Amino acid sequence: MYYAYKYRLKPSDADREELDRHRDICRQLYNHTLYRLNEYQDEHGELPSMTTLRSELPDLKQWWDGLSDVYSKVLQTVVERLFDNLNSLSKLKENGYGVGQLKWKPPREFRSFTYSQSGFKLDKKGGQTVLSLSKLADIPIRLHRAIPDDAKLKQVTVKKEPTGEWFATFGVEMDREPPDPPENPEKCVGIDVGILTYAHDTDGTAVGSLDLSDERDRLEREQRTLSRKEHGSNNYEKQRRRVAECHADLRRKRRDFLHKLSAYYAREYDLVAVEDLNVKGMMESPSNSRNTASAAWRTFLSLLEYKCEREGTHFVAVSPRGTTKECAACGVSTDKPLWVREHSCPACGFEADRDANAAWNILSRGLEDVGVGHSEGTPVETALPVDTLVSAKRVVEAGSPTLKKRTASAVSE
């Protein structure tokens, strides 16, 4: 399997200047390659191959001062990056999206470069761990978690964040394969995500949403201060970094919460059923789009999917249509406005929390879609066991010690 491990670099001032210089040379090469691609297409009526443009690199070094200072594999990955972007545009066009053309990259939009296959290694120098980059420097790195001994380092991407911090992301390949999902899953769970309660599952656990109101208030204050600075001045640049730090703080806290929650469900259960939400369409709604964006449901589902694959857990994404309206006991649909938080079935009299009822419907559909064996207590017709309390038995606040205890084994990504 292929994994990514991200670590923070601690470069000196001289190293920062050299990193920025290499990054800018890669940016200029990207723009030059794009120019050559368009020129070749005008002359020959077709796009050149990646090999054609990559073969021009040795001749470029004859007249381009500074190009020889960058490791050859890094220059090759810049050309590959251009063609990867071109392929992405082609796929969007095939799917019916209106796409334009690739544009030249300004400095703020080209923030990374990649060492592939060779030219980098982790080493010990002066009592600390350093990342040795060929033709660049030995940069101290903070290895906050160990890379497995059986892992093969395939590449490393060095990136500068808007805050000015530098990070290294290692592409790691491991020989071991993930375990196969069980044929007869015993521990199955359905998860209904929301805003007031982030996750409500069929085990009766309700996880509260992450409270980031203080961080958002700070971000808005710093943005207002930035709007009063003269664009391009030193004070503007200092304030821009403060705004970037606020964005990074929000992003880190949100992703930490989502990583721990998704890892918990992937490791504790044999089958996880969720809704296949159209988050993009929900974001276009005129109401509540900010809370929808802050919830980051699509990110949560993506993290949960790959972690379920890693842990050998069934991951099932079912249609969300009618999961809130249908009764988990008898299947009769009842219209419920958003402000109605309790489910009360007029047909069978079944009463439950709105989100708990939806979670049971999600689990029922998940079991039906997978078509695997299951315990007698969870028949295919309905996953709701007899005489089960479906209101929240445990209400867990995001970031609370209870959640941290339950996800202590889920800190790895």
Steps between C-alpha positions, in 0.01 A plus 500: 500500500598860445494752786596863553687621809519874558762669721599856581837629389711741707719678244741778586473841335759399241313176434173693454658721236636196317166319521322805359757528221455137395123537520507806276724329244251212488219749452678668210570160343130412532405821319766443231378142446145627462624751241681223310190279515284770341771581245537133401123467463484804268784362284396135478127512565522258793624493855856380563571199717645540846818329384544758222496797737703320764774430245547876453623547858872433428503766225327749729784471751744631237351850502280512811711615793391334823319205343800274564481589870179297532513121520414336166216283640333812641504661154346188349217497755418861405432386143296207633301742714399699192372188323319384815315833505424461130357151555284629786351764270434236235312281749287794612418578136403136437260518796322800348666783690597821324875540527742762377874477443796461730644833612841617608570463870571810708725456807209473744347206309813286461598391849661158470750282315562126512800269524404170339684169539837651594675814621367492857550305822445524873824524693639574845737798525602698803273297727184581306308351209541685170351468154789498253389645166743471210638836375308681773575448872476279806182631664402407857168316511261431788410130484203508736424136408727227373488370145460117507820304451358300209394814312666606177536874443394561141494880488485814710312822427627818663231767537484854633171584673345850488615543861863476384550155658665222300379139505625175348254231389647154440342255261543164673438155356451192715500136391226389737145496368195610703287224652193382312163614638322224696238298313267508800548834675381494858552859611305719257421869536306761307606864529284805438701823479359840582581849624357523852617143566789413272452123507213292641548125464289189554687414820339802661806723495453866411825692435466875530629731228837665543465850645721732295315825575795658682735417212255646246463820703878538510521441124238768430683752721830437324332524158351838590844619611650376172245697297634823653863436406660641188528219248862397441642670809700320770212542746266345245728197464522453878123520534448265204704238683286544811189436292666194345585372849133534602394299194764236577387478864140440393606240245725310743240478776227390260712233333627372836140450614401329173807273499435377855128448445542316169782282640279403795216374281736324257672307781208423727254359244488235228255696282440876483203640307474871417305727267646582158439873540507749213688761702567719195128532434431571867765773494311675220194528721425862600461405866741343750784465248759631748418233758497238225847605388629504857369148564726364221284192449668405173842510667370279781357246256824494298710442812259234622506317166876462471536409868234232470695358206819510706340325799304241299159649580202505265425858392156554347371834367121484452255739338395771748155537345229451761720383787356768728137457390477120507415322821774260604240262646237475224634699201213751476614847388402807697588859406706672769620863486858563608393643834322176599767304687290197599363224281146382575349252256122541451474143367670290768549752781879460502675799661868581487750778460494631142869427438485158667212398275700612194806306620300177521364556150855555374617176661205307351585624151868429554436138596273460200752654259792292621299180512728341759411277790390665823381410845141393566443817697541714187281359220528640148145637507588731787823538691306617805513225764194433710468699826800721423528847649568724200551833673857600575634282779829690502537865406867579433619855453763557232841545661380370838711254708237233429550526125877515541491184712285315248724609216835462674592220264387700199755778503698361207382591155 
